[in-house]
Amino acid sequence: MPNLLRVDGWRYFFYSNEGDPREPPHVHARKGASEAKFWLEPELALAYSDAMDPRSLREVAAVVQQHRTAFIRSWHEYFAN
């Protein structure tokens, strides 16, 4: 699974096997038992979150927004094969 970024203990990544047919571009964020998944296209949107307080969710969403373009580029480069 490609790791894209680590910030404040959060790991941002996607899985190398994203289904068949492949899901649209998205990123997972995980820290301990907390996790969130964000769709990156066509608009940034929360897919789900688990064991996250509202403050952590806002902070993670802000990081995803800040790095969205790089995450999308990494997704398309990885799955170009």
N, CA, C and O of each residue as an XYZ file, in Angstrom:
324
protein
N       0.842     -1.162      0.000
C       0.000      0.000      0.000
C       0.892      1.232      0.000
O       1.722      1.402      0.893
N       0.726      2.080     -0.988
C       1.561      3.282     -1.066
C       1.270      4.283      0.055
O       0.137      4.741      0.209
N       2.283      4.611      0.821
C       2.177      5.657      1.836
C       2.496      6.981      1.162
O       3.514      7.111      0.483
N       1.630      7.955      1.349
C       1.779      9.240      0.676
C       2.349     10.324      1.570
O       3.089     11.192      1.106
N       2.003     10.278      2.863
C       2.365     11.382      3.748
C       2.173     10.937      5.194
O       1.320     10.101      5.493
N       2.980     11.511      6.084
C       2.792     11.350      7.529
C       2.816     12.743      8.151
O       3.747     13.521      7.942
N       1.769     13.037      8.921
C       1.653     14.335      9.587
C       1.040     14.107     10.967
O      -0.041     13.528     11.078
N       1.716     14.551     12.005
C       1.205     14.470     13.382
C       0.725     13.068     13.747
O      -0.295     12.914     14.419
N       1.450     12.058     13.311
C       1.096     10.687     13.627
C       0.075     10.064     12.696
O      -0.194      8.866     12.790
N      -0.501     10.856     11.794
C      -1.458     10.343     10.820
C      -0.710      9.865      9.584
O       0.212     10.521      9.100
N      -1.128      8.706      9.085
C      -0.559      8.160      7.853
C      -1.618      8.270      6.767
O      -2.750      7.820      6.941
N      -1.238      8.872      5.644
C      -2.127      9.059      4.502
C      -1.677      8.092      3.410
O      -0.502      8.070      3.044
N      -2.604      7.297      2.891
C      -2.230      6.215      1.985
C      -3.433      5.790      1.153
O      -4.561      6.214      1.403
N      -3.172      4.948      0.166
C      -4.231      4.204     -0.505
C      -3.745      2.775     -0.672
O      -2.550      2.500     -0.566
N      -4.668      1.879     -0.930
C      -4.330      0.468     -1.091
C      -3.915      0.193     -2.531
O      -4.424      0.824     -3.458
N      -2.999     -0.738     -2.719
C      -2.543     -1.065     -4.068
C      -3.591     -1.854     -4.840
O      -3.547     -1.891     -6.070
N      -4.531     -2.486     -4.146
C      -5.631     -3.187     -4.797
C      -6.914     -2.480     -4.391
O      -7.462     -2.745     -3.322
N      -7.385     -1.596     -5.230
C      -8.552     -0.782     -4.894
C      -9.823     -1.274     -5.583
O     -10.653     -0.472     -6.010
N      -9.972     -2.589     -5.690
C     -11.215     -3.156     -6.193
C     -11.215     -3.381     -7.690
O     -10.332     -2.914     -8.409
N     -12.212     -4.097     -8.136
C     -12.387     -4.373     -9.560
C     -13.874     -4.310     -9.856
O     -14.595     -5.247     -9.514
N     -14.358     -3.255    -10.472
C     -13.561     -2.154    -11.027
C     -12.989     -1.268     -9.912
O     -13.510     -1.209     -8.798
N     -11.904     -0.590    -10.260
C     -11.206      0.246     -9.283
C     -12.102      1.398     -8.830
O     -12.810      2.006     -9.632
N     -12.054      1.681     -7.539
C     -12.787      2.822     -6.997
C     -12.186      4.119     -7.522
O     -11.030      4.136     -7.945
N     -12.955      5.209     -7.502
C     -12.399      6.507     -7.888
C     -11.263      6.921     -6.940
O     -11.149      6.368     -5.846
N     -10.427      7.882     -7.341
C      -9.315      8.323     -6.500
C      -9.780      8.736     -5.100
O     -10.735      9.497     -4.939
N      -9.080      8.214     -4.106
C      -9.377      8.543     -2.718
C      -8.127      8.303     -1.885
O      -7.146      7.731     -2.360
N      -8.179      8.748     -0.641
C      -7.063      8.568      0.286
C      -7.622      8.161      1.638
O      -8.686      8.621      2.052
N      -6.892      7.295      2.315
C      -7.213      6.892      3.680
C      -6.257      7.620      4.620
O      -5.111      7.892      4.262
N      -6.728      7.930      5.811
C      -5.885      8.498      6.868
C      -6.100      7.635      8.100
O      -7.237      7.362      8.483
N      -5.001      7.204      8.722
C      -5.120      6.319      9.885
C      -4.105      6.734     10.952
O      -2.957      7.077     10.667
N      -4.587      6.683     12.188
C      -3.736      6.902     13.366
C      -4.332      6.048     14.478
O      -5.437      6.315     14.949
N      -3.597      5.019     14.895
C      -4.134      4.105     15.895
C      -5.402      3.456     15.391
O      -5.418      2.895     14.295
N      -6.472      3.522     16.175
C      -7.749      2.926     15.793
C      -8.617      3.876     14.970
O      -9.689      3.487     14.506
N      -8.166      5.110     14.786
C      -8.946      6.104     14.047
C      -8.613      6.051     12.567
O      -7.453      5.906     12.182
N      -9.653      6.171     11.740
C      -9.445      6.139     10.298
C     -10.519      6.949      9.596
O     -11.656      7.044     10.060
N     -10.134      7.530      8.467
C     -11.081      8.227      7.603
C     -10.703      7.945      6.160
O      -9.551      7.649      5.844
N     -11.696      8.042      5.298
C     -11.490      7.874      3.862
C     -12.129      9.069      3.172
O     -13.274      9.426      3.449
N     -11.362      9.689      2.259
C     -11.842     10.849      1.532
C     -11.792     10.592      0.034
O     -10.763     10.168     -0.492
N     -12.897     10.846     -0.653
C     -12.884     10.859     -2.111
C     -12.157     12.117     -2.545
O     -12.352     13.182     -1.959
N     -11.321     12.006     -3.567
C     -10.541     13.146     -4.054
C     -11.141     13.775     -5.308
O     -10.931     14.959     -5.570
N     -11.876     13.002     -6.071
C     -12.493     13.484     -7.314
C     -13.928     12.983     -7.376
O     -14.198     11.898     -6.862
N     -14.857     13.710     -7.975
C     -14.637     14.990     -8.643
C     -14.461     16.146     -7.661
O     -13.848     17.161     -7.990
N     -15.008     15.983     -6.442
C     -14.813     16.973     -5.383
C     -14.313     16.247     -4.137
O     -14.536     15.047     -3.978
N     -13.651     16.965     -3.278
C     -13.219     16.393     -2.008
C     -14.455     16.118     -1.153
O     -15.275     17.008     -0.927
N     -14.579     14.875     -0.682
C     -15.736     14.504      0.136
C     -15.345     13.385      1.093
O     -14.566     12.498      0.744
N     -15.885     13.436      2.282
C     -15.655     12.384      3.267
C     -16.460     11.151      2.874
O     -17.677     11.234      2.705
N     -15.795     10.016      2.728
C     -16.484      8.753      2.436
C     -16.950      8.116      3.741
O     -18.090      7.662      3.842
N     -16.065      8.081      4.744
C     -16.433      7.583      6.063
C     -15.350      7.962      7.065
O     -14.229      8.314      6.699
N     -15.717      7.880      8.332
C     -14.731      8.026      9.400
C     -15.114      7.068     10.514
O     -16.287      6.747     10.702
N     -14.113      6.621     11.245
C     -14.338      5.668     12.323
C     -13.450      6.040     13.499
O     -12.244      6.234     13.345
N     -14.055      6.136     14.670
C     -13.337      6.421     15.920
C     -12.584      7.748     15.869
O     -11.461      7.856     16.363
N     -13.216      8.755     15.266
C     -12.576     10.078     15.172
C     -13.454     11.128     15.833
O     -14.666     11.159     15.622
N     -12.838     11.984     16.629
C     -13.561     13.103     17.200
C     -13.639     14.212     16.143
O     -12.841     14.215     15.206
N     -14.571     15.139     16.272
C     -14.750     16.183     15.259
C     -13.495     17.022     14.989
O     -13.225     17.389     13.845
N     -12.743     17.319     16.027
C     -11.533     18.128     15.837
C     -10.510     17.388     14.967
O      -9.951     17.970     14.038
N     -10.267     16.115     15.266
C      -9.325     15.330     14.463
C      -9.802     15.224     13.027
O      -9.002     15.318     12.097
N     -11.090     15.032     12.842
C     -11.627     14.924     11.489
C     -11.406     16.222     10.712
O     -11.044     16.181      9.536
N     -11.615     17.352     11.345
C     -11.364     18.647     10.678
C      -9.891     18.808     10.324
O      -9.556     19.265      9.232
N      -9.013     18.430     11.253
C      -7.573     18.558     11.001
C      -7.123     17.655      9.857
O      -6.347     18.075      8.998
N      -7.607     16.423      9.843
C      -7.242     15.492      8.769
C      -7.809     15.993      7.440
O      -7.122     15.949      6.420
N      -9.048     16.465      7.444
C      -9.652     16.988      6.215
C      -8.850     18.173      5.677
O      -8.707     18.319      4.463
N      -8.331     19.011      6.555
C      -7.526     20.156      6.113
C      -6.225     19.692      5.469
O      -5.785     20.279      4.480
N      -5.605     18.650      6.011
C      -4.379     18.110      5.410
C      -4.693     17.510      4.040
O      -3.945     17.718      3.085
N      -5.790     16.770      3.943
C      -6.170     16.187      2.651
C      -6.420     17.293      1.635
O      -5.977     17.201      0.491
N      -7.125     18.332      2.050
C      -7.373     19.456      1.139
C      -6.052     20.089      0.692
O      -5.870     20.376     -0.491
N      -5.152     20.301      1.616
C      -3.869     20.937      1.313
C      -3.056     20.103      0.322
O      -2.370     20.666     -0.531
N      -3.118     18.787      0.417
C      -2.286     17.907     -0.410
C      -3.081     17.179     -1.500
O      -2.574     16.252     -2.131
N      -4.298     17.598     -1.708
C      -5.201     16.909     -2.643
C      -4.587     16.731     -4.035
O      -4.637     15.634     -4.592
N      -4.021     17.768     -4.588
C      -3.445     17.688     -5.931
C      -2.330     16.647     -5.988
O      -2.265     15.864     -6.934
N      -1.468     16.632     -4.998
C      -0.379     15.650     -4.966
C      -0.925     14.234     -4.783
O      -0.409     13.291     -5.384
N      -1.963     14.075     -3.957
C      -2.562     12.753     -3.763
C      -3.171     12.245     -5.069
O      -3.000     11.078     -5.419
N      -3.877     13.111     -5.788
C      -4.476     12.728     -7.072
C      -3.385     12.341     -8.064
O      -3.503     11.332     -8.759
N      -2.345     13.126     -8.129
C      -1.233     12.823     -9.048
C      -0.612     11.468     -8.702
O      -0.350     10.661     -9.594
N      -0.379     11.216     -7.425
C       0.198      9.938     -6.997
C      -0.727      8.779     -7.357
O      -0.264      7.731     -7.807
N      -2.013      8.961     -7.164
C      -2.988      7.919     -7.498
C      -2.891      7.557     -8.986
O      -2.758      6.387     -9.346
N      -2.961      8.581     -9.839
C      -2.959      8.342    -11.281
C      -1.616      7.776    -11.751
O      -1.586      6.929    -12.645
N      -0.535      8.219    -11.179
C       0.780      7.667    -11.536
C       0.874      6.202    -11.123
O       1.379      5.375    -11.883
N       0.395      5.878     -9.937
C       0.496      4.503     -9.437
C      -0.335      3.544    -10.285
O       0.118      2.449    -10.618
N      -1.547      3.958    -10.632
C      -2.453      3.067    -11.352
C      -2.366      3.212    -12.875
O      -3.207      2.660    -13.585
N      -1.390      3.926    -13.383
C      -1.226      4.107    -14.829
C      -0.829      2.808    -15.519
O      -1.026      2.677    -16.727
N      -0.286      1.866    -14.802
C       0.199      0.611    -15.404
C      -0.932     -0.223    -15.929
O      -0.702     -1.307    -16.465
